[in-house]
Amino acid sequence: MTQDTWSIGELAARTGLPVKTLRYYSDSGLLPVAARSTGGHRRYGPEAWERIRLIRRLRALDTPIATITQVVTGERTLGELVATELESVQERLTELRWREATLMSLNDCPGEERLRRLEILSRVQRLPEAHRTLTDHWYRELSAAMPKPRLDIMVAMLAPAPPQEPVPATALAYGELHLLISTPGFTRWTQDYDEEMREGPAFYAEIDEAATLTAAALAQGLPPGAGEAVDAFVSAHARARRESDTAAFRSHLHGLVSRSSGFDPRLERYWTLVGTATAGRVLNMTVAHRWLTDGLAMSIAATNT
């Protein structure tokens, strides 16, 4: 006669698992009891073998018993478990890579520099919190007149996520971003320029073309000069102020943006650090602004000759 139930001792003998372990699985609800013997002892059916195989495979991946219980009871699917565990492993790997980059940065420098770097890098060891600190800062600091979509774009540029594959240079750059925003008086642009922009919120909607053309010119290594990028830049400002693109307006605009291009050097440093932390994926806005300012001056000079 074919055997259809087994005692816990028989399961232990055939699986190689200790009776104590199987009893723990049973008490945890992982092994369904098919029946009881006349003496009241638990008997396990064919389903127990499948459960044991699944438990052993998941335990080989260090899956906690509580999580395995959720799978076998149907609270979670195996696919959901795998996705969650994968995400957790990736987070741990990111943390380990970040720690490795931090230690390499601290190892590859003399004593005094090591103390300076330690102060900087200690600010960014809790990665989600570090990213949130940057994001919160720039949402507070950027102009309230800026339309929400533009505001979100600017914050994304100014507050990048921590590098997923950090090296010592990118980890240190990310830490220095936090050091800069904690500096008293650190501002995005001059007060005068910001006040002018509050009078022309349409600027934010029309400046995209100028920014795109400028980014393309910088990527090609083109020198500043009169052309489409400068024309689009002037047009955006003129329309925002209900002015015409005249020689007089260009001179006025050049005076305005020349004052604003006298950025706090810390801000220029900030954009340079963003470039380092993002491997150059974010446009350096101070470089773009200076390129446009110089191009605007050249367009005025060409008109006056």
C-alpha positions in Angstrom: 0.0 0.0 0.0 1.3 3.5 -0.9 2.0 5.6 2.1 0.0 8.9 2.0 1.0 10.5 5.4 4.3 10.7 7.3 5.3 11.4 10.8 7.7 14.3 11.6 10.4 11.7 12.3 9.9 10.2 8.8 10.1 13.6 7.2 13.3 14.3 9.0 14.9 11.0 8.0 14.0 11.5 4.3 14.9 15.2 4.1 17.9 15.4 6.3 16.4 18.2 8.3 16.4 18.1 12.1 13.1 17.2 13.8 13.4 20.4 15.7 13.6 22.5 12.5 10.6 20.7 11.0 8.6 21.2 14.2 9.4 24.9 14.1 8.2 25.0 10.5 5.0 23.2 11.5 4.4 25.5 14.5 4.9 28.5 12.2 2.2 27.2 9.9 4.5 26.4 7.0 3.8 22.7 7.1 0.1 21.8 6.9 -0.9 18.9 9.1 -2.8 16.3 7.1 -4.0 14.2 10.0 -3.3 13.0 13.5 -2.3 9.6 14.6 -4.4 7.7 17.2 -1.9 8.9 19.7 -2.5 12.5 18.6 0.8 12.9 16.8 0.9 15.1 13.6 0.9 13.4 10.2 1.9 15.2 7.1 0.7 14.6 3.6 2.3 15.0 0.1 1.9 18.8 0.2 4.5 18.8 3.0 7.2 17.6 0.7 6.6 20.5 -1.8 6.5 23.0 1.1 9.8 21.7 2.4 11.5 21.9 -1.0 10.2 25.5 -1.4 11.3 26.5 2.2 14.8 25.0 1.7 15.3 26.9 -1.6 14.1 30.2 -0.1 16.2 29.7 3.0 19.2 29.2 0.8 18.6 32.8 -0.3 18.5 33.9 3.4 14.8 34.6 3.1 13.3 35.1 6.6 10.8 32.6 7.9 8.2 35.3 8.3 8.5 36.2 4.6 8.3 32.6 3.5 5.2 32.2 5.6 3.6 35.0 3.6 4.4 33.2 0.4 3.1 29.8 1.4 -0.1 31.3 2.9 -0.8 33.3 -0.3 -0.3 36.8 1.3 2.4 37.4 -1.3 3.3 35.7 -4.5 6.8 34.3 -5.2 7.2 36.9 -7.9 6.4 39.7 -5.4 8.9 38.2 -2.9 11.7 38.1 -5.6 11.0 41.7 -6.7 11.1 43.0 -3.1 14.2 41.1 -2.2 15.9 42.3 -5.4 15.1 45.9 -4.5 16.4 45.4 -1.0 19.7 43.9 -2.3 20.1 46.7 -4.8 19.7 49.2 -1.9 22.3 47.4 0.2 24.7 47.3 -2.8 24.3 51.0 -3.3 25.0 51.6 0.4 28.1 49.4 0.2 29.3 51.1 -3.0 28.8 54.5 -1.3 30.7 53.3 1.8 33.5 52.0 -0.4 33.8 55.3 -2.3 33.8 57.2 1.0 36.5 55.1 2.6 38.6 55.2 -0.6 38.3 59.0 -0.6 39.4 59.2 3.0 42.2 56.7 2.4 43.8 58.5 -0.5 44.8 61.8 1.2 47.0 63.3 3.9 45.9 63.7 7.5 44.6 67.3 7.4 42.7 66.7 4.2 41.3 63.5 5.6 39.7 65.4 8.4 38.2 67.9 5.9 36.8 65.2 3.8 35.4 63.3 6.8 33.4 66.4 7.8 32.0 66.7 4.2 31.3 63.0 3.6 29.7 62.5 7.0 26.8 64.6 5.7 25.8 62.2 3.0 26.0 58.7 4.5 22.2 58.3 4.8 21.4 58.5 1.1 17.6 59.0 1.0 17.9 61.7 3.7 20.8 63.4 1.9 18.8 63.6 -1.3 15.8 65.0 0.6 18.0 67.6 2.2 19.0 69.0 -1.2 15.5 68.8 -2.6 13.9 70.6 0.4 16.6 73.3 0.3 16.0 74.2 -3.4 12.2 74.1 -3.1 12.5 76.7 -0.3 15.1 78.8 -2.2 13.8 79.0 -5.7 11.4 81.8 -6.8 7.8 81.3 -5.8 6.8 82.9 -9.1 8.2 80.0 -11.0 5.6 77.7 -12.6 5.5 74.3 -10.9 6.7 72.3 -13.9 9.7 74.6 -14.3 10.3 74.5 -10.5 10.4 70.7 -10.6 12.8 70.7 -13.5 15.2 73.2 -11.7 15.0 71.3 -8.4 15.8 68.0 -10.3 18.9 69.7 -11.8 20.1 71.3 -8.6 19.3 68.4 -6.3 20.5 65.2 -8.1 20.0 61.8 -6.5 23.2 60.3 -5.0 25.3 58.6 -7.7 24.4 54.9 -8.1 28.0 53.9 -9.0 30.0 56.3 -6.9 33.7 56.8 -7.0 35.7 58.9 -4.5 35.4 62.1 -6.6 31.6 61.8 -7.1 31.0 60.9 -3.5 33.1 63.9 -2.3 31.3 66.2 -4.8 27.9 65.1 -3.5 29.0 65.8 0.0 30.3 69.3 -0.9 26.9 70.2 -2.4 25.5 69.8 1.1 28.3 71.8 2.6 27.6 74.7 0.2 23.8 74.9 0.9 24.6 75.0 4.6 26.7 78.1 4.1 25.0 81.3 5.3 24.1 83.7 2.5 24.3 81.1 -0.3 21.9 82.3 -3.0 20.8 81.2 -6.5 21.0 84.6 -8.1 21.2 88.3 -7.2 18.1 89.9 -5.7 17.8 92.5 -8.5 17.6 89.8 -11.2 15.1 87.7 -9.2 12.8 90.7 -8.7 12.8 91.4 -12.5 11.9 87.8 -13.1 8.9 88.0 -10.7 7.5 90.6 -13.1 7.7 88.3 -16.0 6.8 84.7 -15.2 6.2 84.0 -18.9 10.0 84.0 -19.1 10.1 80.5 -17.6 7.7 79.1 -20.3 9.7 80.6 -23.2 13.3 80.2 -22.1 13.4 76.4 -22.9 14.4 77.0 -26.6 17.3 79.3 -25.6 18.4 76.7 -23.0 18.3 73.9 -25.5 20.2 75.8 -28.1 22.8 76.9 -25.6 23.3 73.4 -24.3 23.8 72.2 -27.9 26.3 74.9 -28.6 28.3 74.1 -25.5 28.2 70.4 -26.3 29.7 71.2 -29.7 32.4 73.4 -28.2 31.2 76.5 -30.0 32.4 79.9 -28.8 29.9 82.4 -27.7 28.5 84.8 -30.4 25.4 86.2 -32.0 23.0 83.5 -33.3 19.9 81.5 -32.6 20.6 80.8 -28.9 21.1 84.5 -28.1 18.1 85.5 -30.2 15.9 83.0 -28.4 17.3 84.2 -25.1 16.5 87.9 -25.9 13.1 87.0 -27.3 12.1 85.2 -24.1 13.1 88.2 -22.0 11.4 90.7 -24.4 8.1 88.8 -24.5 8.1 88.4 -20.7 8.4 92.1 -20.3 6.2 93.1 -23.3 9.1 94.7 -25.0 10.5 94.5 -28.6 13.8 93.0 -29.5 15.6 96.3 -30.2 19.2 97.4 -29.8 18.2 99.4 -26.8 16.5 96.5 -25.2 19.5 94.3 -25.8 21.8 96.8 -24.1 19.4 97.0 -21.2 19.2 93.2 -21.0 23.0 92.9 -21.1 23.3 95.2 -18.2 20.8 93.2 -16.3 22.3 89.8 -17.0 25.8 91.1 -16.5 24.9 92.0 -13.0 23.3 88.6 -12.4 26.3 86.8 -13.9 28.3 88.2 -11.0 27.2 85.0 -9.2 28.4 84.1 -5.8 31.5 82.0 -6.6 30.0 79.3 -4.3 27.1 79.0 -6.8 29.5 78.5 -9.7 31.3 75.9 -7.6 27.9 74.3 -6.8 27.1 73.8 -10.5 30.6 72.4 -11.1 30.0 69.9 -8.3 26.6 68.9 -9.7 28.4 68.2 -13.0 31.0 66.0 -11.2 28.3 64.2 -9.1 26.2 63.5 -12.2 29.1 62.7 -14.6 28.2 65.8 -16.7 24.6 64.9 -17.3 23.3 68.2 -15.9 23.9 71.5 -17.8 26.2 73.9 -15.8 23.9 76.9 -15.6 26.6 79.4 -14.7 28.6 78.3 -17.8 25.5 78.5 -19.9 24.6 81.9 -18.5 28.1 83.3 -19.1 28.1 81.9 -22.6 24.8 83.7 -23.4 26.0 86.9 -21.7 29.1 87.0 -23.8 27.1 86.1 -26.9 24.7 88.9 -26.2 27.6 91.4 -25.8 28.9 90.3 -29.2 25.5 90.7 -30.9 25.3 94.3 -29.5 28.9 95.0 -30.7 28.0 93.6 -34.2 24.9 95.9 -34.3 27.0 99.0 -33.4 29.7 98.5 -36.0 
